[in-house]
Amino acid sequence: MHVHVICPDGEAKFWIEPIVSLAAYTGLPKTKLTSLQKIVEEHKNEIIKAWEKHFQA
């Protein structure tokens, strides 16, 4: 399970389970990646629910 985050300067992919972790990125500075990871962690449960809903359909 993963999520892609797209920003004007680049993008990142984060694994959601077992813990939120950076899988890959392009064009983003470390400070932005840290900020994005915190946001993904804060919304982890919502992302999991949306993922499950999307792939069960």
Secondary structure, DSSP 8 states (H G I E B T S, - for coil): -EEEEEETTEEEEEE-SSS-EEEEEES--HHHHHHHHHHHHHTHHHHHHHHHHHHH-
